[in-house]
Every structure is written in structure tokens, then in C-alpha cells.
Amino acid sequence: MSDGPVADFFPAAQRKSLNGWGRTAPTTADVVTPMTREQVADALRRRTDRGVIARGLGRSYGDPAQNGGGLVLDMTSMNRVLDADLENGVVTVEAGVSLDRLIELFVPFGFFVPVTPGTRQVTVGGAIGADVHGKNHHAHGSFCDHVLSMDLLLADGTVRTVTPEGDPELFWATAGGMGLTGIVLSAVVRMTPIETSLVSVDTDRTRDLDEIMALMAETDEKYAYTVAWLDCLAKGRNLGRSVLTCGEFARLEDLPAKKRANPLKFKSGTLVTVPDIVPGRLPNKFTMGLFNEMWYRKAPQHKVGQLQSISAFFHPLDAVQEWNRAYGKTGFLQYQFVVPFEREAALRQVVEKISAAGAPSSLTVLKRFGPGNRGYLSFPKPGWTLTLDFPTNTPGLSRLLHELDELVLSNDGRMYLAKDSRMDPADMARMYPRLEEFRTVRAKVDPDGVFVSDQARRLGLA
């Protein structure tokens, strides 16, 4: 189907240097920004032998949305809502629609996105490719658990409507498959019904790692959304001291009278933008030690029923545009892993090693995962997941991370491909036991390796 004159021309490719959100390892590619399905298919036909990969808003931390020397399709202009069933909360959207846009459009109608990571600046296509998770994984799984179907452009130029029931192999290879099975053109997503746009939040400040882990285990059945901030620099009896925040969307009866007149009001936006002139060593052991002390002390010992906005509870960093610039030109990497629940000792060893090394993480987040889904390369599985942001110029960082890798691997853990920028390819099969199944499905739909990224080459996925 043509969309009129816009479908009659092919958008010019632009040679661009691209990197992930961590601002490391840039590579140069030809970037095309299609606006229609026809233009996506045309770009696929015009590819070179370096292949093609789709890209959304660039929030993967490493290189999965880069394709050095090849073609990158910027999907952000394919951002239309195609259909909305407001009775059942089911929306059909193009792949370039952001979670931010979904929230903005549908919260006033009483629906929230089923899963959101720590930023809403993620496209639906990217959310599927990374099978993103959020604070509610223990209760509601990851994003692809709520995708009813998707239209996927395959390497041979055909479009297939893929569902978990009708085409389970391809669906679950695409879920978390980092764009290597095809290009998601559109998707049907089931939203979450809400009565208000405010979250009722309970906060607890804990003294150490044992206390936070015990408290989090108790909260799984009580709250849909749970996350802990952890002080990775604390030592001794304070090791792993944390602030736990747990929430549920407030009901209408929970709101004060003055807010009940417009209970679904939502306002997004940013407060400040970080300039691109920050010194590379601004986030360091000293500055982060001061920040961690302040953040821990300002948290209440125990507070119940505080009403917070969607932005404040789910996406506090989105208030600061281009916040990744705070790490300077050298950038940062995010290290996220999961270890099973019976391997708590490994989690403690990781925290001890980071504390002993004095490695400053500006954002250290602890969550609990529920059961994983059928995605061959989907990251979550039952266990503890810890996320850390490290400046790349941290002294001794490479040695520390290699030690953490071995701890994770030896305890049946894995690292998240959407955050990865340095994984050893030899470790992939140990972390993802269904890797060969993924490769088999991929070979069926893309035997020539048309869909490829810098990450896929680096890890031997393509």
C-alpha cells in the first residue's frame, strides 16, 4: 500500500558516525531514514555486502545498532499509531513509535505501557529487539510477553505476520534477537489498564546487602513495581546499603480530592540538557562517594503511600536530556548481569569486589526477575539482576570486569546484550544455552546473513 508522494522517492543515505548510549566505539555507516514500508524494502534491496541493521533511538549502550561500513535504517520516522482498541487496551503501532509517545497518547485514556525500562526514549522495535524489562518483571515479565503479533520484513523482502502461537520459532528468535532475524515494521501490543497516572510508592532505607535482599524477597507478592538503588562504594558493615522503592498505580480512591478531577493527567518533558563539555573524570570515586552518601541519607527510613508521577517513579533520568554526556568524551559502559536466586553468595562477591576496587558506579540498581520467557536470547531468568554504570577511564576497570565475568559465568549467570560493549564471544554459549537454536532459526530466515551489526560480528552471532 502506498502512502502517497512520500513513497515515490527513496530517502538519500547519509554517512554518519554512530555509537551507543555509552558513547564508546563509534563506527561509520550509511544511514537511511525510511518513512514507509516500501522505503524500508527498497533500502533492503540496495544494501551492500556489509548488510543492514535497524536502529531506533540509540539507547542500547554498546554496538547492537551499529553496522560499520554497511547500512543502518533509522526507523524513528515510522512512528504512526495504526489502530487503537480502547476497550481492550490493544494498540497497533509502527516500530518507530517510542514508549514516550505511547505513554503520552494513552495514559489519558487509562492505559500504560506493559513494560518500561529506565527510559521511555525507546522505540517499540527496539523494545522487541532487546526484549526490554523493567521494575515489574517479577510480576509481568518482559516486553515481548505483551506483544500479540508483529509484521517482520525478512531478508528475501517478504513481510511475515509473526505471532507467538502461529510462528513461535521466529517470534521468540526475534524477541531479544537484537534485530538479527528481520526488521520489525509494526507490532500489536497489549497495554496495562490504570485508574490514575500517579504511582503510590513505599520507600525503605536498608543498612546492608543482607537486609535489602531479605526485604526484596518479601515484596515480590506485594507490589507490581520494585527496584533498589545500591551504594556500590559502601564498605564493612554498610556493604550494599540501599534504598528500596516499591509501587503500584494509585487507584482513584487513593488520590486527594483536588487530584480526582483529572486523575489521568500526564506531562512529560525534560528539565535540563547536559552540555557536551563535561570533563571526562567528573564521575569518579570521590564525586560518586559524596553523591552516594547524600542520596542514601536523604531517603526516608520508611515511608508509605507517597504519590509520585510516572516520570519521577519510572524515568527520573529522562528529566536530564543527553545525561550520558556527563561522562565526557571517553564515555561509560553499563554492566548488567543476572545470577539465579540460589547464588546469592555470588552477588555478594560482586558487590564486595566493586567496593574493594573503589569503582564508582553512578547508577547501581538491584532487581529481582521472575520466570523468563521462550526467547532464545532473552536476558531475564529467575534471579537477581544488578546494573552498574562505570566511566571507561576508571582505573583497573578492565581487570575488575573480567573478574566479575568469571563470577557471573561460574554461577550460571549471564549478561544483557542490550547493555553489552565488551563481552568475550567465547562466553556467549555459556550464558545463553539456546544460542545454537537461535542460530538455526536465523539461518532459515536469513541464510546469507543480511541482518548484521557490529555486536553480531564481535560476538559471532552473524
N, C-alpha and C positions, 0 to 999 in steps of 0.2 A: 504494500500500500504506500503510495507517495504522499508526502506531507506538503506538496505544492512546490513552488520555485526553489525552496531551500534544498530539496532532494536532487535538483538538477545539476548541481555543481559539487565538485569534490574539494573539501577544505584543504588549503595548502599545508604541507608539512613544515614544521619549524624545527630547526636543530636547536636542542636545549640540553643544558646540563641539569641532571636530576639527581636528587638524593632523597633519603628517607627523613623522617622527623628528627632523627638523631643528628642529622647534618654531617654524616660521615660518608666516605667512599662514593663521591659523585661520579657518574658516568654520563656520556653524551649519547643522545638518541634523536631520531626523527619523531616528533610529536604531532599527532593529528587529533583534532578535536571534532569528532563527528556529532551531528545533531539528529540523525535519523538512522534507522536500522540499515537502510540502503547504503548510507555512507560508511557504516561500520563494515558491512560486507565488501564494499568497494576497497576500503583500506586493507582488508584482509587479502584481497586478490593482488594488491600492489606491493605486498611485503617483499622483503629481500630474504636471502638465505639466513639472516640473523633472527628471523622470526618476529613475533609480536607478543605484547602483553598489555592487558588493560590496566588503567590507573584511575583511582578516584581522587580523593582529597589529599593523598600523600601522607597519611597518618601512620602507616607502618614505619617502624623505627629504623629498619635496615634497608635491604635492597630488593624486596619481592616485587616492587612496582617499577623497577628499572630494567632497561634492556640495552646495555651499551652496544652501540653500533647498529642497532636494529630499530624496530618501530614500537612506539608506545601510543596507545589510544587513550586520550584523556576523555573519560566518559562523563564528565561533570555537566556537559551541556545537554545530555539526555536525562532531563530531570523533571519529567512531567508525571503527574498523578493521572493514571489512565482510568481508574474506576475506584469507587469507594462505597462499600456496603455498610452504611452507618447503623444498620440494625444489628448486624452480626460482628462489626468491627473488623472487616476484611478489606484490605486495600490492595490495589494493583498499581505498581509504580515502575517507572523506568529505573535502570540500575544506577543512574547518576543522582537520584534523589538522596539527599542527606537525611540522617536521623534528625538533625536540627529542623529541617523542613517538615518532616513528619510530625514532630512534636508541636511545632508552631501551628500546623494546619489542623491537627486532630485532637489535641488536648481540649480546645474549646467545645468539641463535640463529645468529650468524655472518654477519650482513648489515649493511651500512652504506648510508646514502642515496647514490644515484649521484652527486649533485652537491650541494654545500652552499656558500652564500655565507659571509661572515664572521660571521654569526649563525645559530644554529639556531632562533631565535624567528621563524620564517617559516612560514606555512601552505602546504600543498600547492597550494591555489588561488592564493595569491599567487606561489608559485614558478612556476606555469604562466603567470600573467598577465604576469609580468616576465621569464619565461624565464631564471631566475637562472643565474649561472655561478659558478665557484669557482676554486680553485687548480689544478684538473685540466682546464681547458678544452682546453688543447693536446693532451691525451691522450684525453679522454672527452666533449668537447662540453658543452652546457648542459643544463638540467634536462629540457626537453621532448624531447630526444633519447632519453630513457629512459621517456617516457610512452607506454604502449601504447594507451590509449584514455581518453576522458573522457566523462562524461554532462554535457551542456550544456543549461541552461534558456534557451530562446530568447525573443525579445521577444513572440512570439504565445502564449506559455505552454506550448508543447510542449517535450518533452525529447528531445534527439537524442544518440545514442551516436556519438561522433566519433573516428575513427582516422586516422592518417597515410596509410593505404592506401585506406580506403573513402571518406573525405571530406577529401582533402588541402587543399583551399582553406580550409575552415572551421577545420580543425585548425591550420594554420600561420598563419592570421589570429588565432587565439586565443592561440597560443604567442607571448608577448611583446606581445600586443594590449591589455594594461593593462585587461582586463575589459570592453572595449567591444563584444564580439561576443555576450556572454551571461554567464550565471552558472554557473561550474563547480560542480557538485553533488558529483561524486566522480570519482576517477581510478584507473587501474590503472598501477602504477609498477614497473619492474624495478629491484631493489636490487643492490648490489655485494657479492659474497661476500668475506669476510675470515676469516683464521685466528685473529687476535688483535685486541684492542681498543687496541693500542698502535701508535704510528707510529715507525718508525725514521727519524731526522732527521739530515741532514747540514747543517752551517752554515758559511758563509764570509762573512768581512767584506771588503768591497772598498773601494778607495781613491777611486774616482771613477765617473762615469757610463759612461765607455767600458769600464771593467773589468767593471762589473756587467752591461752589455748583452752583452758577449762571453761572460761566464760563463753567463748565462741561455740564450743561444743553444746552448751546448754541452750544457745539461742537459735539453733537450726530450725527447730519446730515452732518457734515463736514469731519469727519475722521473715518477711519475703526478701528484705534487703539488709545485708550485713557486710561490714568492712572494718578493718582495723588499721590505723596508722601506727607504725612501729618505729621507735628510736633505735636506729642501727648502730649508733655510736655509744650507747649506754653500756656500762661495764658492771662487773661484780654483781651485787645483789639486785641491781637495777637492769640487768641484761634483758633486753627485749621489752622494756616498759612500753606501754601502748595506750592508745585511745580508741575505744570501740564505739562505733555508731551503728545503730540498728533502726530500721524504719519500715513503715507501711504507709501507703497513701491514706491520708486522713479521710474519714467519712464526713458527710455534710454535717452531721450532728456534733462532730468534733471541733468545728470552726466556731470562733466567736461570732456573735450576731452580725457585726458590721461586715464580715467577710462572706456571709452566706448569700448576699445579693448577687455576687459574681464569683461563685466557687471555683470555676474553671479558668479563671484569668491566668494567662501565661505571657511573660515578657522575657525574651532572650536579649542578647547583645553583649558587648564587651565594655569593660571599664577603661582599660589602658592597653597600649601596644608597646612591647619591648623593642627599643631601638637596636639596630644591628651594629652596635658599637661597644658591646659589653666586653670587658677584659676576660680572657679565656680562663683565668684562675679565680674568678669571683666565687663560684661554688667550690668551696674547699673544706678541709676538716675543721678549720676554725669557724668560718661563717656558718657551716651547717650545724656545728655543735651549739652555737648560740641560737640558731633558729629552732633546733630540736628542743632545747631547754625551754624556750619561750612557748612553743606550740604545746608541749606537754603540760606546762604549768597553767596555761590559760584555759585548758579544758576542765570542765566541771568534774568533780569526783563522781557524781551521779546526778543525772538529770533526766526527767521523763516527760514525754509528750510535747517537746518543743516543735513548733511548726516551722518548717523550712520550705523554701521554694524548690522547684525541680532543679534549677540551675545550681543553687547552693548545695544541695544534697548529692546530686549525681555528677555535676560537671563544674566544680569550683575553678578548675584551671582554665576553662573556656572564657572566664571573665578577663583573662590576660591574653590578648592576641599575640601570636608569634612568641609564646613563652619559651620556646626552645632556644631562642637567641640568647637567653640568659647564660648559656654555657659557652658563649663566644664562638670564634671561628673553628675551634677544634672539636666542638660538638660533644655529644654524650652517647652512651648506649644504655638500653634498658635490658635488664637481665630478669627474665621471669621463668620460674620452674614450678613443677608440682611434684610432690612425693606422696605416696599413699599414707592413709591415716595411721597405719601401724608402724610408720617410720618417723615418728616424732623426734627420735634421737638425731636423725639426720638433719631435720630442720633446725634443731638446737645447735648442731655443729656448724651449720652455715652461718647462723647469727653470731656465734662465738668467733668464727674466723673473720667475719666482716668487722666486728667490734675490735678484735685484736689488731687488725690491719689499719684501723682508723680510716677505712674507705668511706668517704662521705656520699651518702645517697640522699638526694634532695627529696625523694618521694619513695617511701618504703611502705608497701601495702600488703597486708596479710588477709587472705580469704580462704573459705572452705568450699570445695567443689562437691557437688552431688554426683550421681551416676553420669557417665559420659554417654554420647550418642553413637550412632553407627558410622560416623565419619572416619574414613581411613586415616586421615591426617589431622583430625580434630584434636585440639590440645587438651581440653579438660577430661579428667577422670577423678574418681573419688579420692580426695586427699587435701593436703594443704598446699596452697599456692602463694608464693612470695614474689613480689615485684620490686625491683630496685633500679634507680637511675644513677649511673655513675659518670662523672666527667671523664672523657677519654684520657685526659692528662693526669689522672690520679696515679701517684707513684705506686709501682708494684701491682697495678691493676691486672695486667695480663697473667701474671703468676697466680694471683688470687683467684681469678675466674677459672683458670684451668683446674685448680684445687676444688672449686665449687662444682665444676663439671663432673669430676670424678665422684664426688659425694652424691650428686644427683643420680648419676648413672648407676652407681653401685647400690642404690636404694630404690631401683625400679621407678625412677623418675624420668621426666622429660622436660624439654624447654620449648617455648612457644615460637613457632615460625614467624608469626607476625611481628615479634619483637627482636628476632634474631638478626645479628650482623656479623657473627664470628664463629658460629658452630663448626665443629670438625665434621666433615662429611662422613667419616667412619663411624660417628656416633648416631647417625640418623636411624639406622636399622635397630639399634639397641633401644632407642627412645620410642620409636614408632614401629611396633611389631607387624603392623599391617601394611608396611611400606611396599612390599612386593605386590600385594593385592592392588594397591593404588596404581602402581606402575603397569600392571596388567590391564586395568580398566582404561588407563590413559592411552596405552598402546593401541587399544581397539578404536578409540575415537580420534586419536591424533598420532598415527603411526610414523609420520615424518617429523614430529617434534616442532610443529608450527608455533605452539604457545610456549614461550620460554622467557625466563627472567634472569637477571644477574644472580639472584639467590638460587634459582633452579640449576644454573651451571655450577655455581660454587658448591652446592650440596649434592650434585649428581642426581637431581630429581628429573632432569630432562635428558 
